[in-house]
Amino acid sequence: MTFNSLAYLFFLPFVSLIYFLLGDKWRTWWLLVCSYGFYMYWRWEYGALMLFSTFVTFVAALGIQQSGTQHAKRWWLVLGLVTDLGLLLFFKYAYFLSVNIQQLGSFFGWAIPVFHHSFLLPVGISFYTFQSIGYTIDVYKQRIPAEPNFKNYALFISFFPQLVAGPIEAAAHLLPQLKRTHKFDWQRFISGGQLIVWGLFKKIVIADNIADYVNAVFNNLHQHSGFTLILAMYLFVYQVYCDFSGYSDIAVGSARILGVNLMLNFNRPFLSRSYAQLWQRWHISLTHWMRQYVYIPLGGNRTNRWQWYANILLVYFLVGLWHGAAWTFIGFGLLHGITIVLALITQPLRQQWVRAIGLHKYPQIDTAIDQFFTLSLFAFNCIIFRCASLTDWWYIITHAFNTTTKLSNMPLVPLTLIAPMLLLFLWIQSFQPVGSYSPFEQLQKYTWRWAIYLVLVFAILLFGNQMSNTFFLFSVLGKKTHFLCIITN
């Protein structure tokens, strides 16, 4: 089930009510059963696959901790990593790799059959396998002890608020919380509910209505050019942001009601003054995971300059590949990596230019310009993420700045709703301080906060796009894994 479904509207209160009524002995079991029920709502096979992965990595972590030699520890580590990466490779990348190997072979005249499997891509497999991999490595590096209780570890992997789309939590942060005794807290219930309302507003009022415009353009690219494509480019970034951050808000709010604090996954990224800073605030749990388990082991920035740049490019190549098995996603990652490297190389020249024209004397203007160009570069690099093929991406690149804009083909009807709702969203978010999930923390008057929440509820009921009952990140989970695997997997 998805967070914006009617089923979840009944699921969360029911789970929470029983959770707080049960004794401490049964609460973990209750959440574990409900988490698997939540996951198997899509397909029961998904639960069996996750249980298999969970069992193997649980045993591997215990094996690492109990082994007396480094050699034995490494073998247990390999068992855990091969299991998780093998499942990910098989379900998500096998077809993509097979097709590309077949095409490469045909170039040399070799007849290589394409590998086919009839399994659908399991929902959230990239999230829970990365969480499991992080846990196994942390035990191996002796950052945390192995969890001796299987039900506790199984709940850490399957905890339903963050199971299918994150945040990707570290065991050191989430596991201890799941083992604590939580009592019902009215303030947590209120703040969690407010976050859920805020997330739903972002999802079904902002993201879904923007999607009507973006889909109308991207599904008929050759009918559009110029301003229409540029507007779609900017709106798509807000669509993805409101969709994914809206999901994160609902996840955090749901966990908060149960007494669990999940990490901040989006931190006002469009206020960033640099490209690297934007990525530090965008999908934070993924970038933190990549930094912890890929970037730092490669040497990070503690190497020579060119190796440092290579490390950045490799990390963003993996970020792109993590999003989906398609060349468009690989291109997405590389474009962002290249942009960060170029920003680092040109930083001294840009700073000299700012001082030369005296812009540093006007810090507010300087900040606004930095934020605008950072957002614009990000939006431009995200075009490929939405495109179904590299051919579509190239068409947009070559026609976005065409002065002969086909205004007659511009989808105007969605814009009449998008514009006021997007302005309302931006105004409300202006009260959300950097580093906080709460959208109204800087709004002093208590009555104003509740008045705005009532506006959000009415906006959801009146303007929520009910034609889309899933999140953009789930929109292609039922399709072949080599097509458009968006965000979640």
C-alpha positions in Angstrom: 0.0 0.0 0.0 1.1 3.6 -0.6 1.1 6.4 2.0 -1.6 8.3 0.1 -4.0 5.3 -0.2 -7.2 4.8 1.7 -5.8 1.6 3.0 -2.9 3.4 4.8 -5.4 5.9 6.3 -6.8 3.0 8.3 -3.6 1.0 8.6 -1.5 3.5 10.5 -4.1 4.4 13.3 -4.9 0.7 13.7 -1.2 -0.4 14.0 -0.5 2.5 16.4 -3.5 1.8 18.6 -2.7 -1.9 19.1 1.0 -1.1 19.5 0.4 1.2 22.5 -2.2 -1.2 24.0 0.1 -4.2 23.9 2.6 -5.1 26.6 6.3 -4.6 26.0 6.8 -8.3 25.2 4.6 -8.2 22.1 5.2 -4.8 20.7 8.2 -5.7 18.6 6.4 -8.8 17.2 3.3 -6.6 16.4 5.4 -4.1 14.4 7.3 -6.8 12.7 4.1 -8.6 11.6 2.5 -5.3 10.5 5.6 -4.3 8.6 5.6 -7.5 6.6 1.9 -7.2 6.0 2.5 -3.7 4.7 5.2 -4.9 2.4 3.3 -8.0 1.2 0.3 -5.9 0.4 1.9 -5.5 -3.1 3.0 -9.2 -3.5 3.6 -11.9 -0.9 6.7 -13.0 -2.7 8.4 -9.7 -1.7 8.1 -10.7 2.0 9.7 -14.1 1.4 12.6 -12.5 -0.5 13.2 -9.9 2.2 13.0 -12.5 4.9 15.7 -14.6 3.1 18.0 -11.6 2.8 17.4 -10.7 6.5 18.2 -14.2 7.7 21.4 -14.5 5.8 22.8 -11.1 6.8 21.7 -11.7 10.4 23.7 -15.0 10.5 26.6 -13.3 8.7 26.9 -10.5 11.2 26.8 -13.0 14.1 29.5 -15.0 12.3 31.7 -11.9 11.9 31.4 -11.1 15.6 32.0 -14.6 16.8 34.9 -15.5 14.5 38.3 -15.8 16.0 40.3 -14.9 12.9 40.3 -12.1 10.4 40.1 -14.6 7.6 36.9 -16.1 8.9 35.4 -12.6 9.5 36.1 -11.8 5.8 34.3 -14.9 4.7 31.2 -14.0 6.7 31.4 -10.5 5.4 31.6 -11.8 1.8 28.5 -14.0 2.4 26.4 -11.1 3.6 27.5 -8.7 0.8 27.2 -11.3 -2.0 23.7 -12.2 -0.8 22.5 -8.6 -0.8 24.3 -7.5 -4.0 23.4 -10.7 -5.7 19.7 -10.2 -5.1 20.0 -6.6 -6.3 22.0 -7.6 -9.4 19.6 -10.3 -10.3 16.3 -8.5 -9.9 17.3 -5.0 -10.9 20.3 -5.2 -13.3 20.4 -8.6 -14.8 18.2 -7.8 -17.9 20.0 -4.4 -18.4 23.4 -6.0 -18.3 22.3 -8.9 -20.5 20.9 -6.6 -23.2 24.0 -4.5 -23.3 26.3 -7.5 -23.4 24.2 -8.9 -26.3 24.5 -5.6 -28.2 28.2 -5.5 -27.6 28.5 -9.1 -28.8 26.5 -8.4 -31.9 29.0 -5.6 -32.8 31.7 -8.3 -33.0 29.4 -10.8 -34.7 28.8 -12.9 -31.6 25.3 -14.3 -31.0 24.7 -13.9 -27.3 21.2 -14.7 -26.0 19.4 -12.1 -23.8 18.7 -13.2 -20.2 15.0 -12.9 -19.4 13.2 -13.5 -16.1 9.5 -13.0 -15.3 10.0 -11.6 -11.8 8.9 -8.1 -11.1 11.3 -5.7 -9.4 10.7 -6.0 -5.7 9.5 -2.8 -4.1 12.2 -1.0 -2.1 14.9 -3.6 -2.7 17.6 -0.9 -3.2 16.6 0.6 0.2 16.6 -2.4 2.4 19.6 -4.1 0.8 21.7 -0.9 1.3 20.5 -0.8 4.9 21.5 -4.4 5.3 24.9 -3.9 3.6 25.6 -0.9 5.9 24.8 -3.0 9.0 27.0 -5.9 7.9 30.0 -3.6 7.2 29.5 -1.7 10.5 29.6 -5.0 12.4 32.8 -6.0 10.5 34.4 -2.6 11.2 33.4 -3.0 14.9 31.4 0.2 14.8 28.4 -1.6 16.3 27.9 -5.1 17.9 25.9 -7.6 16.0 22.2 -7.7 17.0 21.7 -11.1 18.8 17.9 -11.0 18.6 16.5 -11.9 15.2 13.1 -10.2 15.6 14.9 -6.9 16.5 17.1 -7.1 13.4 14.2 -8.2 11.2 12.2 -5.1 12.3 15.2 -2.9 11.6 15.2 -4.1 8.0 11.4 -4.1 7.6 10.2 -1.1 9.7 7.3 -0.1 7.5 7.5 3.8 7.6 10.9 3.7 5.9 10.9 0.3 4.3 10.2 1.0 0.6 11.6 4.5 0.1 13.8 5.3 3.0 15.4 7.2 4.6 18.2 4.6 4.5 18.9 4.3 8.2 22.1 3.3 10.0 21.7 0.5 12.5 23.4 2.6 15.2 20.6 5.1 14.9 17.5 3.0 14.3 18.1 -0.3 16.0 18.3 1.1 19.6 15.1 3.1 19.1 13.2 0.0 18.0 14.3 -1.8 21.1 13.2 0.9 23.5 9.8 1.0 25.3 7.7 3.8 23.8 4.7 5.2 25.5 2.0 7.1 23.8 2.9 10.8 23.6 0.2 13.3 22.6 2.7 15.9 21.4 4.4 13.3 19.2 1.0 12.3 17.9 0.2 15.9 16.9 3.6 16.7 15.4 3.6 13.3 13.5 0.1 14.0 12.2 1.1 17.5 11.1 4.1 16.1 9.2 1.8 13.6 7.5 -0.6 16.4 6.4 2.4 18.4 5.1 3.7 15.4 3.2 0.3 14.7 1.6 -0.1 18.3 0.6 3.3 18.2 -1.2 2.4 14.9 -2.8 -1.1 15.1 -4.1 -1.6 18.8 -4.4 1.8 20.0 -5.6 3.6 17.0 -7.1 0.6 15.3 -8.8 -0.8 18.5 -10.3 2.7 19.5 -11.6 2.9 16.0 -13.1 -0.1 16.7 -15.3 1.9 19.5 -17.0 5.2 17.7 -17.1 3.7 14.5 -18.5 1.8 16.5 -21.2 5.1 17.9 -22.3 7.5 14.9 -21.9 5.0 12.5 -23.5 4.8 14.6 -26.6 8.2 16.2 -26.8 8.3 16.9 -30.5 5.3 19.1 -30.2 7.1 21.5 -27.8 10.2 23.6 -27.7 11.7 26.7 -26.1 9.9 28.1 -23.1 7.6 25.2 -22.7 10.5 22.8 -22.3 12.3 25.1 -19.9 9.2 25.5 -17.8 8.7 21.7 -17.7 12.4 21.4 -16.7 11.9 23.6 -13.6 8.6 22.2 -12.7 9.9 18.6 -12.9 12.5 19.3 -10.3 9.7 20.6 -7.9 7.6 17.6 -8.8 10.3 15.2 -7.8 11.2 17.2 -4.7 7.6 17.4 -3.5 6.9 13.8 -4.3 10.0 12.4 -2.6 10.3 14.8 0.3 6.5 14.4 0.8 7.0 10.7 1.1 9.8 11.3 3.6 7.6 13.6 5.6 4.9 11.0 5.9 7.5 8.3 6.8 9.0 10.5 9.5 5.5 11.5 10.8 4.3 7.9 10.9 7.5 6.8 12.8 7.2 9.7 15.1 3.7 8.7 16.2 5.2 5.3 17.2 8.0 7.0 19.1 10.8 6.6 16.6 12.8 9.4 15.1 14.0 8.9 11.5 16.8 11.0 10.0 16.2 14.2 8.0 16.2 13.2 4.3 15.7 16.6 2.6 17.1 19.8 4.1 15.8 22.8 2.0 18.1 21.9 -0.9 17.0 24.8 -3.2 18.5 27.3 -0.7 21.9 25.9 -1.5 24.6 28.3 -2.8 26.7 25.6 -4.4 26.2 22.4 -6.3 28.0 20.2 -3.7 25.9 21.8 -0.9 22.7 21.0 -2.8 23.6 17.3 -2.9 24.4 17.4 0.8 20.8 18.4 1.3 19.1 16.2 -1.3 18.3 12.6 -0.5 20.7 12.9 2.5 20.4 9.2 3.6 21.7 8.0 0.2 24.5 10.5 -0.1 25.5 9.8 3.5 25.5 6.1 2.7 27.7 6.6 -0.4 30.1 8.8 1.5 30.4 6.3 4.4 30.7 3.1 2.4 32.2 4.2 -1.0 33.7 7.7 -1.0 35.7 7.5 2.2 37.0 3.9 1.6 38.3 5.1 -1.8 40.2 7.9 -0.1 37.7 10.7 -0.4 39.6 14.0 -0.8 42.6 12.8 1.1 44.3 11.7 -2.2 45.8 13.7 -5.1 43.5 16.1 -6.9 42.8 13.9 -9.9 42.1 10.8 -7.8 39.7 12.9 -5.7 37.8 13.9 -8.9 37.7 10.3 -10.0 36.3 9.3 -6.6 33.5 11.9 -7.0 32.7 10.7 -10.5 32.6 7.0 -9.4 30.3 7.9 -6.5 27.8 9.7 -8.7 28.0 7.0 -11.3 26.8 4.6 -8.6 24.2 7.1 -7.4 22.8 7.2 -11.0 22.9 3.4 -11.3 21.3 2.9 -7.9 18.2 4.9 -9.2 17.6 2.5 -12.1 18.9 0.1 -14.7 19.0 2.4 -17.7 21.6 4.6 -19.5 19.5 7.6 -18.7 20.1 7.0 -15.0 23.8 6.4 -15.5 23.9 9.7 -17.4 21.9 11.4 -14.6 24.6 10.4 -12.1 27.5 11.3 -14.3 26.1 14.7 -15.2 25.9 15.6 -11.6 29.3 14.2 -10.8 30.9 16.2 -13.7 29.1 19.4 -12.6 30.5 19.0 -9.1 34.0 18.4 -10.4 33.8 21.4 -12.7 32.5 23.5 -9.9 35.5 22.6 -7.8 37.9 23.3 -10.6 36.4 26.7 -11.4 35.7 27.8 -7.8 38.8 30.2 -7.5 38.0 31.8 -10.9 34.4 32.4 -9.9 35.3 33.9 -6.5 37.7 36.3 -8.3 35.0 37.3 -10.7 32.6 38.0 -7.9 35.1 40.3 -6.2 36.1 41.9 -9.5 32.6 43.1 -10.2 31.9 44.0 -6.5 29.1 41.6 -6.1 30.5 40.5 -2.7 29.4 43.9 -1.3 25.8 42.9 -1.8 25.5 39.6 0.1 21.8 39.1 -0.4 22.0 39.6 -4.2 25.1 37.4 -4.3 23.2 34.7 -2.4 20.1 34.9 -4.6 22.2 34.6 -7.8 24.1 31.6 -6.4 20.8 29.9 -5.4 19.2 30.6 -8.8 22.1 29.2 -10.8 22.6 26.2 -8.5 18.9 25.3 -8.9 19.0 25.9 -12.7 22.0 23.7 -13.1 20.4 21.0 -11.0 17.1 21.2 -13.0 19.0 21.1 -16.3 20.9 17.9 -15.2 17.7 16.3 -14.0 16.1 16.4 -17.5 17.7 13.1 -18.4 16.2 11.5 -15.3 12.7 12.1 -16.7 13.5 11.1 -20.3 12.6 7.7 -21.5 15.7 7.5 -23.7 18.9 9.4 -24.5 17.3 10.4 -27.8 14.5 12.3 -25.9 17.1 13.9 -23.7 19.1 15.1 -26.8 15.9 16.6 -28.3 15.3 18.7 -25.2 18.9 19.8 -25.0 18.8 20.9 -28.7 15.4 22.5 -28.5 15.0 24.0 -25.0 16.6 27.3 -26.1 14.8 27.5 -29.4 13.4 31.0 -29.7 10.4 29.8 -31.8 8.4 28.6 -28.8 5.3 26.7 -29.7 3.1 28.4 -27.2 0.0 27.1 -28.9 0.8 23.6 -27.7 1.6 24.6 -24.1 -0.7 22.8 -21.6 -2.2 25.8 -19.9 -5.0 24.3 -17.8 -2.7 22.6 -15.2 -0.8 25.8 -14.8 -3.9 27.7 -13.5 -3.8 25.4 -10.4 -0.1 24.8 -10.2 0.9 28.5 -10.0 -1.2 29.4 -6.8 -0.6 26.1 -5.1 3.2 26.3 -5.7 3.3 29.8 -4.4 1.4 28.7 -1.3 3.9 25.8 -0.8 6.9 28.1 -1.2 5.4 30.6 1.3 4.7 27.9 3.9 8.1 26.4 3.4 9.7 29.8 4.1 8.8 29.2 7.8 10.8 25.9 7.8 14.3 26.5 9.1 17.2 24.6 7.6 17.9 21.4 9.5 14.3 20.9 10.6 11.4 18.7 9.4 8.8 21.0 11.0 7.4 23.4 8.3 6.2 26.0 10.8 8.9 26.2 13.4 9.6 29.8 12.8 5.9 30.8 12.8 5.4 32.2 16.2 1.6 32.4 16.5 0.1 29.0 17.5 -3.3 29.9 16.0 -1.6 30.7 12.6 -0.1 27.3 12.5 -3.4 25.5 13.0 -5.1 27.9 10.5 -2.5 26.9 7.9 -2.9 23.2 8.6 -6.6 23.6 8.0 -5.8 25.3 4.7 -3.6 22.3 3.8 -6.4 19.8 4.7 -8.9 21.7 2.5 -6.4 22.0 -0.3 -5.8 18.2 -0.1 -9.6 17.6 -0.2 -10.4 20.1 -3.0 -7.3 20.1 -5.2 -5.6 16.8 -4.5 -5.0 15.0 -7.7 -6.9 11.8 -7.2 -6.1 10.5 -10.6 -2.7 9.5 -9.4 -2.9 7.1 -6.5 0.8 6.3 -6.3 4.1 8.1 -5.7 6.2 9.1 -8.7 8.9 6.9 -7.2 6.6 3.9 -7.3 5.1 4.7 -10.7 7.0 2.0 -12.7 7.6 -0.7 -10.1 5.3 -3.0 -11.9 7.1 -2.6 -15.2 10.1 -4.3 -16.6 13.2 -3.4 -14.7 15.1 -2.2 -17.8 12.6 0.6 -18.5 12.0 3.5 -16.1 12.9 2.5 -12.6 12.3 5.7 -10.8 13.9 6.7 -7.4 12.7 3.9 -5.2 14.7 1.1 -6.9 
